[in-house]
């Protein structure tokens, strides 16, 4: 049976269409996954290549730096070791030794003065000082204006015989200060009167026996020890100072029974020279109560150093007299009279409830 031309043409068209579809399927582009994998592979190859190039360049740079550094160190070492000098030879090469450094020194005194002036004129570098201390000091002067404290009538500056020779007066000032330690002014003044009636001079005390001296100065504090100090001190003055007393703190404190406070007060009263602040228990106590110390001090000597660190020198001569009398009348060791004090509102200790002094 012969097929009609229509069916033959239709079969040819279908065959042609199927063949074309098969060819197109075989020749079609890769899938989306294959495309993504190809892109990632290409990028990874680029990154690896860039890192390799970077490592190569970095190695080259480090190598050049190391080469230059080694070359420079070698040149410097050779320069120090093989400098030529006309007077010293090493083989065929003259070697110049390294030059000695020159030390430049300046006048230390002038440098200190310049530094003091710079510190004084430099507002940023101000010296520490207590708050309200000027007002506190003025108030104490006002409370001491009557000069009616025991120290004003019977202190060491009042116990010597003004009719005696200057050398004897200085000796009596020294003895009165020695006796005043740990002793009230009234007791010291009474002992000084008995000594003066006996004859208070270096020669006479050296010749007086210990028993008699004890009877004359009793009941001053530690009177037995002070009898020994008086005898030993008088013998030293007779042998080494021709009956006079030393005119400096260094030698004064070497005498038996004489400490820094007594030495500075002796210089002020006997020699009319301000060498330092005389700090006794009154000055020590009041300076700490008023807050005049950077930190609380434990001994009078610590207080002296602390006061001299900031208090103007022209005030050193009066500070002992002011504070001792103030301590005897107002700022007493036990039960201070804060209600009668003009500094009650600017004193760091006035608001404290006290049953005992600090």
C-alpha positions as CSV (number, residue, x, y, z in Angstrom):
1,X,0.0,0.0,0.0
2,X,1.5,3.2,-1.1
3,X,1.4,6.1,1.3
4,X,0.0,9.4,0.1
5,X,2.3,12.3,-0.4
6,X,0.7,14.2,2.5
7,X,1.6,11.6,5.0
8,X,5.2,11.3,3.6
9,X,5.7,15.1,4.0
10,X,4.3,15.0,7.5
11,X,6.6,12.2,8.5
12,X,9.6,14.0,7.0
13,X,8.7,17.1,8.9
14,X,8.4,15.2,12.2
15,X,11.6,13.4,11.6
16,X,13.4,16.7,10.8
17,X,11.9,18.3,13.9
18,X,13.1,15.5,16.2
19,X,16.5,15.5,14.7
20,X,16.8,19.2,15.2
21,X,15.7,19.0,18.8
22,X,18.2,16.3,19.5
23,X,21.0,18.3,18.0
24,X,19.9,21.4,20.0
25,X,19.9,19.3,23.2
26,X,23.4,18.0,22.6
27,X,24.7,21.5,21.7
28,X,22.9,23.3,24.5
29,X,24.9,25.5,27.1
30,X,26.1,24.0,30.4
31,X,23.8,24.0,33.4
32,X,23.7,26.8,36.1
33,X,25.7,24.7,38.6
34,X,28.4,24.1,36.1
35,X,28.6,27.9,35.4
36,X,28.9,28.7,39.1
37,X,31.6,26.1,39.6
38,X,33.5,27.5,36.7
39,X,33.3,31.1,38.0
40,X,34.5,30.1,41.5
41,X,37.3,28.1,40.1
42,X,38.5,31.1,38.0
43,X,38.3,33.4,41.1
44,X,40.3,30.9,43.3
45,X,43.0,30.7,40.6
46,X,43.2,34.6,40.5
47,X,43.5,34.8,44.4
48,X,46.2,32.2,44.5
49,X,48.1,33.9,41.8
50,X,47.8,37.3,43.6
51,X,49.0,35.9,46.9
52,X,52.0,34.3,45.2
53,X,52.9,37.6,43.6
54,X,52.6,39.4,46.9
55,X,54.8,36.9,48.7
56,X,57.4,37.2,46.0
57,X,57.4,41.0,46.2
58,X,57.5,41.0,50.1
59,X,60.5,38.6,50.1
60,X,62.3,40.8,47.7
61,X,61.7,43.9,49.8
62,X,62.8,42.2,53.1
63,X,65.9,40.9,51.4
64,X,66.8,44.4,50.2
65,X,66.3,45.9,53.6
66,X,68.4,43.2,55.3
67,X,71.1,43.7,52.8
68,X,71.2,47.5,53.4
69,X,71.1,47.1,57.2
70,X,74.0,44.6,57.2
71,X,76.0,46.9,54.9
72,X,75.4,49.9,57.1
73,X,76.3,48.1,60.3
74,X,79.5,46.9,58.7
75,X,80.4,50.4,57.6
76,X,79.8,51.9,61.0
77,X,81.9,49.2,62.8
78,X,84.8,49.6,60.4
79,X,84.6,53.4,60.8
80,X,85.0,53.1,64.6
81,X,87.7,50.5,64.5
82,X,89.9,51.8,61.7
83,X,90.0,55.6,62.0
84,X,93.5,56.9,61.2
85,X,95.5,58.9,63.8
86,X,99.0,60.3,63.3
87,X,100.4,59.2,66.7
88,X,99.2,55.6,67.1
89,X,99.9,52.8,64.6
90,X,98.4,49.3,64.2
91,X,100.5,47.5,61.6
92,X,100.5,49.7,58.5
93,X,97.3,51.6,59.4
94,X,97.2,54.5,61.8
95,X,94.2,54.3,64.2
96,X,92.6,57.3,65.7
97,X,91.2,56.7,69.2
98,X,87.7,57.8,70.0
99,X,87.5,61.3,71.4
100,X,87.0,61.7,75.1
101,X,83.8,63.3,76.2
102,X,84.1,66.7,77.8
103,X,82.1,67.3,81.0
104,X,80.7,70.9,81.2
105,X,80.2,72.1,84.8
106,X,78.3,75.2,85.8
107,X,78.2,77.3,89.0
108,X,75.9,75.3,91.2
109,X,75.0,78.4,93.3
110,X,74.0,80.4,90.3
111,X,72.0,77.5,89.0
112,X,70.2,77.2,92.3
113,X,69.4,80.9,92.3
114,X,68.1,80.8,88.7
115,X,65.9,77.7,89.5
116,X,64.4,79.4,92.6
117,X,63.6,82.5,90.5
118,X,62.1,80.3,87.8
119,X,60.0,78.4,90.3
120,X,58.9,81.6,91.9
121,X,57.8,83.2,88.6
122,X,56.2,80.1,87.3
123,X,52.5,80.1,88.3
124,X,52.1,76.4,87.3
125,X,54.7,75.3,89.8
126,X,53.3,76.7,93.1
127,X,54.5,75.5,96.5
128,X,52.1,73.7,98.8
129,X,50.7,75.8,101.6
130,X,47.8,75.2,104.0
131,X,44.4,76.6,103.2
132,X,43.5,79.8,105.2
133,X,46.9,79.8,107.0
134,X,47.3,83.5,106.7
135,X,43.9,84.2,108.2
136,X,44.6,81.7,111.0
137,X,47.9,83.3,111.8
138,X,46.4,86.8,111.9
139,X,43.7,85.5,114.3
140,X,46.3,84.0,116.6
141,X,48.2,87.3,116.6
142,X,45.0,89.0,117.6
143,X,44.4,86.5,120.5
144,X,48.1,86.9,121.6
145,X,48.2,90.7,121.5
146,X,48.0,91.1,125.3
147,X,51.1,88.9,125.8
148,X,49.8,87.6,129.1
149,X,50.6,83.9,128.7
150,X,53.1,82.2,131.0
151,X,55.7,82.1,128.2
152,X,55.5,85.9,128.0
153,X,56.5,86.3,131.6
154,X,58.6,83.3,132.5
155,X,59.8,81.8,129.2
156,X,63.5,81.2,128.3
157,X,63.7,84.7,126.9
158,X,62.8,86.2,130.3
159,X,64.8,83.9,132.7
160,X,68.3,85.3,132.3
161,X,69.9,88.0,134.4
162,X,70.0,91.1,132.2
163,X,72.8,92.6,134.4
164,X,75.2,89.8,133.7
165,X,77.9,89.8,131.1
166,X,76.9,88.8,127.5
167,X,78.7,85.5,127.8
168,X,77.0,84.6,131.1
169,X,73.6,85.7,129.6
170,X,74.0,83.2,126.7
171,X,74.9,80.5,129.2
172,X,71.8,81.2,131.3
173,X,69.6,81.1,128.2
174,X,71.0,77.7,127.3
175,X,70.5,76.3,130.9
176,X,66.9,77.7,131.0
177,X,66.0,75.9,127.8
178,X,67.6,72.7,129.1
179,X,65.4,72.9,132.2
180,X,62.2,73.8,130.3
181,X,62.0,70.5,128.6
182,X,58.9,68.6,129.9
183,X,58.5,71.3,132.5
184,X,56.0,74.2,133.0
185,X,57.3,77.7,132.6
186,X,56.4,78.5,136.3
187,X,58.6,75.6,137.5
188,X,61.5,76.5,135.2
189,X,61.4,80.2,136.3
190,X,61.5,79.2,140.0
191,X,64.5,76.9,139.4
192,X,66.4,79.6,137.4
193,X,65.9,82.1,140.3
194,X,67.5,79.7,142.7
195,X,70.4,78.9,140.4
196,X,71.0,82.6,139.8
197,X,71.0,83.2,143.6
198,X,73.6,80.4,143.9
199,X,75.6,81.8,141.0
200,X,74.7,80.6,137.5
201,X,78.0,80.7,135.6
202,X,80.0,78.0,133.9
203,X,82.8,78.1,136.5
204,X,80.4,78.0,139.5
205,X,78.3,75.1,138.1
206,X,81.4,73.0,137.4
207,X,82.4,73.4,141.0
208,X,78.9,72.6,142.4
209,X,78.3,69.1,143.5
210,X,75.4,67.1,142.1
211,X,73.4,67.0,145.3
212,X,73.3,70.7,145.6
213,X,72.4,71.1,141.9
214,X,69.5,68.7,142.4
215,X,68.2,70.6,145.3
216,X,68.4,73.9,143.3
217,X,66.5,72.7,140.2
218,X,64.0,70.3,141.8
219,X,61.1,69.7,140.8
220,X,61.7,70.3,137.1
221,X,60.9,67.3,134.9
222,X,63.7,64.6,134.9
223,X,65.7,66.7,137.3
224,X,68.2,63.9,138.0
225,X,69.2,63.6,134.4
226,X,69.3,67.3,134.0
227,X,71.8,67.6,136.9
228,X,74.2,65.3,134.9
229,X,73.5,67.3,131.7
230,X,74.3,70.6,133.4
231,X,77.6,69.4,134.8
232,X,78.7,67.7,131.6
233,X,77.7,70.6,129.4
234,X,79.4,73.2,131.7
235,X,82.6,71.2,131.6
236,X,82.6,71.0,127.8
237,X,81.9,74.8,127.5
238,X,84.8,75.5,129.9
239,X,87.3,73.3,128.1
240,X,86.3,73.8,124.5
241,X,84.6,77.2,124.2
242,X,86.4,79.3,126.9
243,X,83.2,79.4,129.0
244,X,80.9,80.6,126.1
245,X,78.4,78.6,124.2
246,X,78.6,77.5,120.5
247,X,77.3,79.9,117.9
248,X,75.8,77.3,115.5
249,X,73.2,74.6,115.6
250,X,75.6,71.8,114.6
251,X,77.8,72.3,117.7
252,X,74.9,73.1,120.0
253,X,73.1,69.8,119.5
254,X,76.4,68.0,120.4
255,X,76.1,69.2,123.9
256,X,74.5,66.9,126.5
257,X,70.8,67.5,126.9
258,X,70.4,69.9,124.0
259,X,68.1,68.9,121.1
260,X,67.1,70.7,117.8
261,X,64.4,72.7,119.4
262,X,66.7,74.1,122.2
263,X,69.4,74.7,119.7
264,X,67.3,76.8,117.3
265,X,65.8,78.8,120.2
266,X,69.2,79.3,121.7
267,X,70.4,80.8,118.4
268,X,67.4,83.1,118.3
269,X,67.5,84.3,121.9
270,X,71.2,84.2,122.7
271,X,72.8,85.0,119.3
272,X,69.8,86.9,117.7
273,X,70.1,84.6,114.7
274,X,67.2,82.7,113.0
275,X,68.5,79.3,112.2
276,X,65.2,77.4,112.2
277,X,61.8,77.0,114.0
278,X,61.8,75.9,117.6
279,X,59.1,73.3,117.8
280,X,58.0,72.1,121.2
281,X,54.9,70.1,122.1
282,X,52.6,73.2,121.8
283,X,53.8,74.0,118.3
284,X,53.7,70.3,117.2
285,X,50.2,69.9,118.5
286,X,48.7,73.1,117.1
287,X,50.4,72.8,113.6
288,X,48.7,69.5,113.2
289,X,45.4,70.7,114.5
290,X,45.3,73.6,112.1
291,X,46.2,71.4,109.2
292,X,49.5,73.1,108.6
293,X,51.1,69.8,107.7
294,X,50.9,68.0,104.4
295,X,50.3,64.9,106.4
296,X,50.0,64.4,110.2
297,X,53.4,64.3,111.9
298,X,54.4,62.1,114.8
299,X,57.3,64.1,116.4
300,X,58.2,67.7,116.9
301,X,61.2,67.3,114.6
302,X,59.0,66.1,111.8
303,X,56.8,69.1,112.4
304,X,59.8,71.5,112.3
305,X,60.8,70.1,108.9
306,X,57.3,70.3,107.6
307,X,56.8,73.9,108.7
308,X,60.1,75.1,107.3
309,X,59.2,73.6,104.0
310,X,56.4,76.1,103.3
311,X,56.3,78.8,106.0
312,X,58.1,82.0,104.9
313,X,61.4,82.4,106.6
314,X,60.6,85.9,107.9
315,X,57.9,84.3,110.1
316,X,60.1,81.7,111.7
317,X,61.3,83.9,114.6
318,X,57.7,84.6,115.9
319,X,56.0,81.3,115.3
320,X,57.3,79.6,118.4
321,X,56.3,82.5,120.7
322,X,52.9,82.8,119.1
323,X,51.9,79.2,119.2
324,X,53.3,78.4,122.6
325,X,51.3,81.1,124.3
326,X,48.2,80.2,122.2
327,X,48.6,76.6,123.3
328,X,48.9,77.6,126.9
329,X,45.7,79.7,126.9
330,X,43.4,78.5,124.2
331,X,44.5,75.5,122.1
332,X,45.3,73.4,125.2
333,X,46.3,69.8,125.1
334,X,43.2,68.6,126.9
335,X,39.8,70.2,126.4
336,X,40.8,73.0,124.0
337,X,38.7,76.1,124.3
338,X,37.4,76.0,120.7
339,X,34.5,78.3,121.5
340,X,36.9,81.0,122.5
341,X,39.1,80.6,119.4
342,X,38.8,83.0,116.5
343,X,39.7,80.1,114.2
344,X,36.8,77.9,115.2
345,X,35.2,78.2,111.7
346,X,38.4,77.6,109.7
347,X,40.1,75.0,111.8
348,X,40.1,71.4,110.6
349,X,39.8,70.2,114.2
350,X,37.4,72.6,115.8
351,X,34.3,70.6,114.8
352,X,35.6,67.4,116.2
353,X,34.1,66.2,119.5
354,X,37.1,66.1,121.8
355,X,37.5,64.8,125.3
356,X,41.3,64.8,124.8
357,X,43.7,66.7,122.6
358,X,45.1,65.2,119.5
